[in-house]
Amino acid sequence: MLLGRRDFLRSWAALPILIGNSAKAESSEPLRVRASRHNRIYGAAVCTEQLLSNEEYRKVIVREAGILVAEGETKRNVLQPQRNVFNFSKTDAILKFAQHNSQLMRGHTLVWHRANPKWLSEEIVVTRDEKLLTGYIEAIVGRYRSQLNSWDVVNEAIEPDDGLVSGLRQQSIWFRAFGESYIETAFHCARAADPDASLYYNEANLEGDVAWSERRRRATLKLLERLISKNVPIDALGIQGHLKAYRVKYSDEVFSRFLDDVASLGLQILITEFDVADAGGPEDHVQRDADVASLTHRFLDVAFSKPSVIGCLTWGITDKYSWLSRDEHYRWPDGQSSRGLPFDQEFKQKPMWDAMVSAYDKTPI
Ligand code: XIL
């Protein structure tokens, strides 16, 4: 079932966080506190290795994040490397960490065209065995039943460039095996396995003020409409929010209209993977930090002005470990580090952190 904002509030109220009274304490209050005060959440994607090995990282995550998601460890190539081999150890470790620190945890992601084990990618398109889809969801969602607050059930099913009128990703192993029906099958199966978890459809590149992003928005809305008209149990849309400050135009109006369109379908919205790629920006990193902060502020201001948007997770928390420095589409060609997360390499708050705080603080309750 849907975990509404009221329920979020209740779970926050129980969090053992000391909120200081002095102006100094207030100015350094962590994001999770700012967010919860305005009935929103803030969280971050984490990796077990870093949680285990870096105390400073651990401290920042505990202090700032109210909800965790695994950056890679709840993907199928990690959870089911072989047909008969499941490996839950890393997911268990993050869940234990989250529970110990009164943090929620969400699952990412059950069905994706990427991060699948080789054996599965080979087998599924030949056998078209639905059990390879449903058996996995039953096993994973069932194992973490009532412990994860939400699941990204299907991730990135849209790719208008693949040429279908529906805009669905034709090249996905799932589409190739089952056609569009894999999406509803996955949601029904997830709901049956954990009736308490909020079920998300998660999608990328939905905020650009460019024609190809508009095609993705149209296709996403149409897909959501079809799912809802068939009574598929979907609770929310996850908007990844990987912004590219110098490469993809963003406009408040376009983003705002899209959020309204999604909300009018009765869905909640979460920004699930927020960061701001700075590749292609000016040499001067002070200027870049200011640009990243300003875009963050605009984007989150629009998002949090909508009651349907329940919060935001950043994809990582420190530039030290950001995928933006590794991924071929986002990294700087000269190998320098990206600066697209709220904390820098030395775990110091950046202007982006201030922008996030300010956006949460301005959120109407
Ligand atoms: C990324 C991870 O951050 C990388 O470390 C990994 O190599 C590839 O996947 N959209 C998603 C996430 O839904 O799962 C992706 O995570 C980033 C884009």
Residues whose N, C-alpha, C, O or C-beta is under 5 A from the ligand:
A	BS01	XIL	E71 W323
